[in-house]
Amino acid sequence: MPVVAFAGEITLVDNPEKAEKAILELQKAGMVGVDTETKPSFTRGTYHKVSLVQISTTEHCYLFRLNKMPFPPALGAFLASDSVMKIGLALRDDFAGLNRLYAFKPQNFIDLQNIVKNYGILELGLQKIFAIVFGRKISKAQRLTNWESTELTEQQQIYAATDAWASLLIYMQLQKEKKLTKKQVEKVVLEVLAQEEELKQRRLIEKSQESNA
């Protein structure tokens, strides 16, 4: 599949003044895509705080570097506001991580994992959902990079912006599609389960044949 990435404007937000300015601009949007990034841990039992919050319109993404500044109250107020719809994937996990830094109650948000099934999509990962909806691929190559680096590389910035932007695009596209009925969704589920079982049986047969060879 062709690989696509966010090609709009990216603004790094690393101090309270920039955060307030960014939120003022984002409040003008009807809906935005939201995602977070956390420095990966390769040691069992070691966890890191959320390093980055990405909030994107279709043309402009703001990257809030939480490891570079105190959590901006304006950002908390925005995420708790009814005025702008927030779209994302597994947002409850993102919000739980953010609440460890600053207490707020998320409002007016839609988690794609809760709605894609209504359109016959059983995948739950952003990359796979995007591929199903648009027939294009978004890269996950930067996922395990250090999000607490002194400077984020251009590749990291584009990757982070793409995830938030992609969530927004998926939702906007799904709103143009017709939802399946409950019976149609059940049929899709059964068909997928049947395909998985057929594949499982085929692999067992192939493994058995290899053992007997």
C-alpha contacts under 8 A as a table, 3 or more apart, distances in Angstrom:
res1	aa1	res2	aa2	distance
1	M	135	G	6.73
1	M	136	R	5.28
1	M	137	K	5.81
2	P	135	G	7.98
2	P	136	R	5.26
2	P	137	K	5.93
3	V	136	R	5.97
3	V	137	K	4.60
3	V	138	I	5.53
3	V	139	S	6.84
4	V	136	R	6.70
4	V	137	K	6.07
4	V	138	I	5.48
4	V	139	S	7.69
5	A	138	I	6.27
5	A	139	S	7.63
5	A	158	I	6.89
5	A	159	Y	7.29
5	A	162	T	5.51
6	F	158	I	6.19
6	F	159	Y	7.77
6	F	161	A	6.24
6	F	162	T	4.72
6	F	165	W	6.76
7	A	59	E	7.79
7	A	158	I	7.84
8	G	58	T	7.63
8	G	59	E	4.78
8	G	60	H	5.51
8	G	61	C	7.37
9	E	59	E	6.33
9	E	60	H	4.70
9	E	61	C	6.27
10	I	60	H	5.91
10	I	61	C	4.91
10	I	62	Y	5.89
10	I	63	L	7.31
10	I	157	Q	7.46
10	I	158	I	7.88
10	I	161	A	7.27
11	T	60	H	7.71
11	T	61	C	6.32
11	T	62	Y	4.84
11	T	63	L	6.13
12	L	62	Y	6.05
12	L	63	L	4.93
12	L	64	F	6.41
12	L	65	R	7.29
13	V	18	K	5.54
13	V	19	A	5.81
13	V	22	A	7.61
13	V	62	Y	6.67
13	V	63	L	5.65
13	V	64	F	4.68
13	V	65	R	6.01
14	D	18	K	6.81
14	D	19	A	7.31
14	D	64	F	6.22
14	D	65	R	5.20
14	D	66	L	7.25
14	D	68	K	5.63
14	D	69	M	6.04
15	N	18	K	5.52
15	N	19	A	6.27
15	N	68	K	7.18
15	N	69	M	5.56
16	P	19	A	4.91
16	P	20	E	6.27
16	P	69	M	7.08
16	P	70	P	7.64
16	P	72	P	6.00
17	E	20	E	5.40
17	E	21	K	6.44
18	K	21	K	5.12
18	K	22	A	6.06
19	A	22	A	5.08
19	A	23	I	6.16
19	A	64	F	7.24
19	A	72	P	6.57
19	A	74	A	7.18
19	A	75	L	7.24
20	E	23	I	5.21
20	E	24	L	6.30
20	E	72	P	7.74
20	E	74	A	5.99
20	E	75	L	7.78
21	K	24	L	5.22
21	K	25	E	6.58
22	A	25	E	5.23
22	A	26	L	6.23
22	A	62	Y	6.97
23	I	26	L	4.92
23	I	27	Q	6.01
23	I	74	A	6.70
23	I	75	L	6.68
23	I	78	F	7.07
24	L	27	Q	5.33
24	L	28	K	7.11
25	E	28	K	5.60
25	E	29	A	7.59
26	L	29	A	5.47
26	L	32	V	7.87
26	L	57	T	7.81
27	Q	30	G	7.77
27	Q	78	F	7.61
27	Q	83	S	7.40
27	Q	84	V	6.55
29	A	32	V	6.86
29	A	57	T	7.11
29	A	84	V	6.58
30	G	83	S	7.68
30	G	84	V	5.29
30	G	85	M	6.41
31	M	57	T	7.18
31	M	84	V	5.27
31	M	85	M	4.40
31	M	86	K	5.83
31	M	87	I	7.29
31	M	168	L	7.79
32	V	55	I	6.38
32	V	56	S	5.37
32	V	57	T	5.02
32	V	58	T	7.86
32	V	84	V	7.28
32	V	85	M	6.32
32	V	86	K	5.19
32	V	87	I	6.07
32	V	165	W	7.88
32	V	168	L	6.13
33	G	54	Q	7.84
33	G	55	I	5.60
33	G	56	S	5.04
33	G	57	T	6.50
33	G	86	K	5.83
33	G	87	I	4.70
33	G	88	G	5.75
33	G	164	A	4.58
33	G	165	W	5.49
33	G	166	A	7.46
33	G	167	S	5.59
33	G	168	L	4.55
34	V	53	V	7.32
34	V	54	Q	5.63
34	V	55	I	4.68
34	V	56	S	6.58
34	V	86	K	6.27
34	V	87	I	5.87
34	V	88	G	5.17
34	V	164	A	4.84
34	V	165	W	7.79
34	V	167	S	7.48
34	V	168	L	7.99
35	D	53	V	5.95
35	D	54	Q	5.20
35	D	55	I	6.76
35	D	88	G	6.20
35	D	89	L	7.47
35	D	91	L	7.47
35	D	94	D	7.08
35	D	160	A	7.89
35	D	163	D	6.67
35	D	164	A	5.18
36	T	50	V	6.88
36	T	51	S	7.55
36	T	52	L	5.42
36	T	53	V	4.43
36	T	54	Q	5.88
36	T	94	D	6.23
36	T	160	A	7.95
37	E	50	V	6.07
37	E	51	S	5.85
37	E	52	L	5.04
37	E	53	V	6.59
37	E	147	W	6.81
37	E	160	A	7.52
38	T	48	H	6.54
38	T	49	K	6.35
38	T	50	V	4.58
38	T	51	S	4.98
38	T	52	L	6.69
38	T	147	W	6.21
39	K	48	H	6.13
39	K	49	K	7.59
39	K	50	V	7.35
39	K	51	S	6.56
39	K	144	L	7.39
39	K	145	T	7.13
39	K	146	N	5.28
39	K	147	W	4.99
39	K	148	E	6.24
40	P	47	Y	7.92
40	P	48	H	7.38
40	P	144	L	5.71
40	P	145	T	7.10
40	P	146	N	6.84
41	S	44	R	7.57
41	S	46	T	6.17
41	S	47	Y	6.12
41	S	48	H	7.15
42	F	46	T	7.77
43	T	46	T	5.60
49	K	97	G	7.07
49	K	101	L	7.88
50	V	53	V	7.73
50	V	66	L	7.07
50	V	67	N	7.75
50	V	97	G	6.29
50	V	98	L	6.58
51	S	65	R	6.03
51	S	66	L	5.17
51	S	67	N	5.18
51	S	147	W	6.04
51	S	148	E	6.11
52	L	63	L	6.55
52	L	64	F	5.50
52	L	65	R	4.79
52	L	66	L	5.58
52	L	67	N	7.39
52	L	147	W	7.12
53	V	63	L	5.82
53	V	64	F	5.01
53	V	65	R	6.80
53	V	66	L	7.36
54	Q	61	C	6.77
54	Q	62	Y	5.80
54	Q	63	L	4.70
54	Q	64	F	6.31
54	Q	160	A	6.57
54	Q	161	A	6.25
54	Q	164	A	6.07
55	I	61	C	5.68
55	I	62	Y	5.40
55	I	63	L	6.71
55	I	161	A	7.70
55	I	164	A	6.17
55	I	165	W	7.95
56	S	59	E	7.44
56	S	60	H	5.73
56	S	61	C	3.99
56	S	62	Y	6.20
56	S	161	A	6.86
56	S	164	A	5.75
56	S	165	W	5.47
56	S	168	L	7.80
57	T	60	H	5.30
57	T	61	C	6.17
57	T	165	W	6.64
57	T	168	L	7.47
58	T	61	C	8.00
58	T	165	W	6.30
58	T	168	L	7.41
58	T	169	L	7.44
61	C	161	A	5.82
61	C	164	A	7.96
61	C	165	W	7.55
62	Y	161	A	7.70
63	L	157	Q	7.78
63	L	160	A	7.81
63	L	161	A	7.43
65	R	68	K	5.49
65	R	69	M	6.94
66	L	69	M	5.42
66	L	70	P	6.57
66	L	71	F	6.06
67	N	70	P	7.69
67	N	148	E	6.44
69	M	72	P	7.80
71	F	75	L	7.57
71	F	76	G	7.92
71	F	101	L	6.78
71	F	102	Y	6.54
72	P	75	L	5.29
72	P	76	G	6.72
73	P	76	G	5.05
73	P	77	A	6.16
74	A	77	A	5.06
74	A	78	F	6.11
75	L	78	F	5.02
75	L	79	L	6.27
76	G	79	L	5.25
76	G	80	A	6.19
76	G	102	Y	7.13
76	G	103	A	7.63
76	G	104	F	5.92
77	A	80	A	5.03
77	A	81	S	5.98
77	A	104	F	7.37
78	F	81	S	5.04
78	F	84	V	7.94
79	L	86	K	7.71
79	L	104	F	7.67
79	L	105	K	7.68
79	L	106	P	5.48
79	L	107	Q	6.55
80	A	104	F	6.19
80	A	105	K	5.31
80	A	106	P	4.40
80	A	107	Q	4.85
80	A	108	N	7.80
81	S	84	V	6.81
81	S	106	P	7.38
81	S	107	Q	5.71
81	S	108	N	7.08
82	D	85	M	7.05
82	D	107	Q	5.66
82	D	108	N	5.21
83	S	108	N	7.73
84	V	108	N	6.98
85	M	108	N	5.17
85	M	109	F	5.53
85	M	110	I	7.50
86	K	108	N	6.31
86	K	109	F	4.40
86	K	110	I	6.23
87	I	109	F	5.77
87	I	110	I	4.99
87	I	111	D	6.13
87	I	112	L	7.19
87	I	167	S	6.23
87	I	168	L	5.82
87	I	171	Y	7.27
88	G	91	L	5.70
88	G	109	F	7.78
88	G	110	I	6.53
88	G	111	D	5.24
88	G	112	L	6.10
88	G	164	A	6.89
88	G	167	S	5.36
88	G	168	L	7.18
89	L	111	D	5.17
89	L	112	L	5.27
89	L	113	Q	6.09
89	L	125	G	7.97
89	L	126	L	6.96
89	L	167	S	6.91
90	A	93	D	5.74
90	A	94	D	6.86
90	A	111	D	6.11
90	A	112	L	7.55
90	A	113	Q	6.65
91	L	94	D	4.87
91	L	95	F	5.98
91	L	111	D	5.96
92	R	95	F	5.08
92	R	96	A	5.97
93	D	96	A	5.07
93	D	97	G	6.31
94	D	97	G	5.26
94	D	98	L	6.31
95	F	98	L	4.94
95	F	99	N	5.99
95	F	106	P	7.30
96	A	99	N	5.12
96	A	100	R	6.70
97	G	100	R	5.47
97	G	101	L	7.31
98	L	101	L	5.30
98	L	102	Y	6.26
98	L	103	A	7.79
99	N	102	Y	4.83
99	N	103	A	4.78
99	N	104	F	6.40
100	R	103	A	6.98
106	P	109	F	7.20
110	I	114	N	7.77
111	D	114	N	5.56
111	D	115	I	7.15
112	L	115	I	5.33
112	L	116	V	5.91
112	L	167	S	7.50
112	L	171	Y	7.23
113	Q	116	V	5.91
113	Q	117	K	7.66
113	Q	124	L	5.67
114	N	117	K	7.18
115	I	118	N	5.63
115	I	119	Y	7.54
116	V	119	Y	5.38
116	V	120	G	6.81
116	V	121	I	5.29
116	V	122	L	7.02
117	K	120	G	5.06
117	K	121	I	4.85
117	K	122	L	5.50
117	K	185	V	7.07
118	N	121	I	7.27
118	N	179	K	5.50
118	N	180	L	5.55
118	N	181	T	7.56
118	N	182	K	7.89
118	N	185	V	6.61
119	Y	174	L	7.61
119	Y	177	E	7.66
119	Y	178	K	7.24
119	Y	179	K	5.17
119	Y	180	L	5.59
119	Y	185	V	7.69
120	G	180	L	6.81
120	G	184	Q	7.97
120	G	185	V	5.88
120	G	188	V	6.36
121	I	129	I	7.24
121	I	132	I	7.74
122	L	189	V	7.58
123	E	128	K	6.42
123	E	129	I	6.12
124	L	128	K	7.42
124	L	129	I	6.77
125	G	128	K	5.48
125	G	129	I	6.11
126	L	129	I	5.16
126	L	130	F	5.98
126	L	163	D	7.76
126	L	166	A	7.90
126	L	167	S	7.36
127	Q	130	F	5.27
127	Q	131	A	6.23
127	Q	137	K	6.57
127	Q	138	I	5.90
127	Q	139	S	7.64
127	Q	140	K	7.80
128	K	131	A	5.02
128	K	132	I	6.21
128	K	137	K	7.92
129	I	132	I	5.14
129	I	133	V	6.19
129	I	170	I	7.93
130	F	133	V	5.20
130	F	134	F	5.85
130	F	135	G	7.28
130	F	136	R	6.83
130	F	137	K	6.82
130	F	138	I	7.47
130	F	166	A	7.10
130	F	170	I	6.54
131	A	134	F	5.39
131	A	135	G	4.58
131	A	136	R	4.83
131	A	137	K	5.38
131	A	138	I	7.84
132	I	135	G	5.59
132	I	136	R	7.83
133	V	170	I	6.93
133	V	173	Q	7.74
138	I	162	T	7.60
139	S	142	Q	7.86
139	S	159	Y	7.27
140	K	143	R	5.54
140	K	159	Y	7.31
141	A	144	L	7.62
142	Q	145	T	5.44
142	Q	155	Q	7.22
142	Q	156	Q	5.99
142	Q	159	Y	6.43
143	R	159	Y	7.87
145	T	156	Q	7.81
146	N	149	S	5.69
147	W	152	L	7.12
149	S	152	L	6.11
152	L	156	Q	5.93
152	L	157	Q	6.39
153	T	156	Q	5.12
153	T	157	Q	6.28
154	E	157	Q	5.10
154	E	158	I	6.19
155	Q	158	I	5.23
155	Q	159	Y	6.06
156	Q	159	Y	5.08
156	Q	160	A	6.07
157	Q	160	A	5.23
157	Q	161	A	6.11
158	I	161	A	5.13
158	I	162	T	5.91
159	Y	162	T	5.12
159	Y	163	D	6.51
160	A	163	D	5.55
160	A	164	A	6.92
161	A	164	A	5.51
161	A	165	W	6.06
162	T	165	W	4.99
162	T	166	A	5.69
163	D	166	A	5.18
163	D	167	S	6.42
164	A	167	S	5.41
164	A	168	L	6.63
165	W	168	L	5.21
165	W	169	L	6.27
166	A	169	L	5.04
166	A	170	I	6.11
167	S	170	I	5.24
167	S	171	Y	6.39
168	L	171	Y	5.32
168	L	172	M	6.23
169	L	172	M	5.11
169	L	173	Q	6.13
170	I	173	Q	5.21
170	I	174	L	6.14
171	Y	174	L	5.09
171	Y	175	Q	6.28
172	M	175	Q	5.34
172	M	176	K	7.07
173	Q	176	K	5.39
173	Q	177	E	6.90
174	L	177	E	5.02
174	L	178	K	7.85
175	Q	178	K	7.71
180	L	183	K	7.90
180	L	184	Q	5.68
180	L	185	V	6.09
181	T	184	Q	5.11
181	T	185	V	6.27
182	K	185	V	5.15
182	K	186	E	6.24
183	K	186	E	5.09
183	K	187	K	6.25
184	Q	187	K	5.02
184	Q	188	V	6.34
185	V	188	V	5.13
185	V	189	V	6.27
186	E	189	V	5.08
186	E	190	L	6.21
187	K	190	L	5.15
187	K	191	E	6.15
188	V	191	E	5.09
188	V	192	V	6.21
189	V	192	V	5.22
189	V	193	L	6.17
190	L	193	L	5.06
190	L	194	A	6.07
191	E	194	A	5.07
191	E	195	Q	6.20
192	V	195	Q	5.04
192	V	196	E	6.15
193	L	196	E	5.07
193	L	197	E	6.16
194	A	197	E	5.11
194	A	198	E	6.12
195	Q	198	E	5.06
195	Q	199	L	6.15
196	E	199	L	5.09
196	E	200	K	6.10
197	E	200	K	4.96
197	E	201	Q	6.18
198	E	201	Q	5.18
198	E	202	R	6.15
199	L	202	R	5.03
199	L	203	R	6.21
200	K	203	R	5.23
200	K	204	L	6.32
201	Q	204	L	5.06
201	Q	205	I	6.25
202	R	205	I	5.14
202	R	206	E	6.20
203	R	206	E	5.02
203	R	207	K	6.02
204	L	207	K	5.08
204	L	208	S	6.09
205	I	208	S	5.05
205	I	209	Q	6.14
206	E	209	Q	5.06
206	E	210	E	6.18
207	K	210	E	5.09
207	K	211	S	6.23
208	S	211	S	5.10
208	S	212	N	6.30
209	Q	212	N	5.16
209	Q	213	A	6.11
210	E	213	A	5.14
